[in-house]
Amino acid sequence: MPIIDRSPSGPLITVTGLSGHGFKFAPVFGELAAELTMGETPELWSRRFSIAGHLDAA
């Protein structure tokens, strides 16, 4: 599962975990990252993509 999330401590957007089959989703992940950069909450974004969501699953 990729991470696409806004840093809670600053203006950093993290997009990672796109190796292998993830490359086919790069255009959508780019759109999500752009919307996060503009301060929006993307419609397709899910807590599963967040850093906190990954920590909860661990």
C-alpha positions as CSV (number, residue, x, y, z in Angstrom):
1,M,0.0,0.0,0.0
2,P,1.5,3.4,-1.0
3,I,1.9,6.3,1.3
4,I,0.4,9.6,0.1
5,D,0.2,12.0,2.9
6,R,0.8,15.5,4.2
7,S,3.3,16.0,7.0
8,P,1.7,17.1,10.2
9,S,4.6,19.3,11.0
10,G,5.1,21.2,7.8
11,P,4.5,21.6,4.0
12,L,6.0,18.2,3.0
13,I,4.0,15.8,0.9
14,T,5.1,12.1,0.9
15,V,4.4,9.9,-2.0
16,T,6.1,6.5,-1.8
17,G,5.6,2.8,-2.4
18,L,5.1,3.0,-6.2
19,S,7.4,0.2,-7.3
20,G,6.2,-2.7,-9.5
21,H,2.6,-2.5,-10.4
22,G,2.2,0.9,-8.6
23,F,3.6,2.7,-11.6
24,K,0.3,2.3,-13.4
25,F,-1.4,4.4,-10.6
26,A,1.2,7.2,-10.8
27,P,-1.2,9.7,-12.6
28,V,-3.9,9.2,-9.9
29,F,-1.3,9.4,-7.1
30,G,0.1,12.6,-8.6
31,E,-3.4,14.1,-8.7
32,L,-3.8,13.1,-5.0
33,A,-0.5,14.7,-4.1
34,A,-1.3,17.9,-6.0
35,E,-4.7,18.2,-4.2
36,L,-2.9,17.7,-0.8
37,T,-0.3,20.3,-1.8
38,M,-3.2,22.8,-2.4
39,G,-4.6,22.1,1.1
40,E,-7.5,20.1,-0.2
41,T,-8.7,16.6,1.0
42,P,-8.8,14.5,-2.2
43,E,-12.0,12.6,-2.8
44,L,-10.1,9.4,-3.5
45,W,-7.7,9.7,-0.5
46,S,-8.1,7.1,2.2
47,R,-6.6,6.8,5.7
48,R,-4.9,3.6,4.3
49,F,-2.7,6.0,2.3
50,S,-1.7,8.0,5.4
51,I,1.5,7.6,7.5
52,A,-0.7,7.1,10.6
53,G,-2.7,4.4,8.8
54,H,0.5,2.5,8.1
55,L,1.6,2.8,11.7
56,D,-1.8,1.6,13.0
57,A,-1.5,-1.5,10.7
58,A,2.0,-2.4,12.0
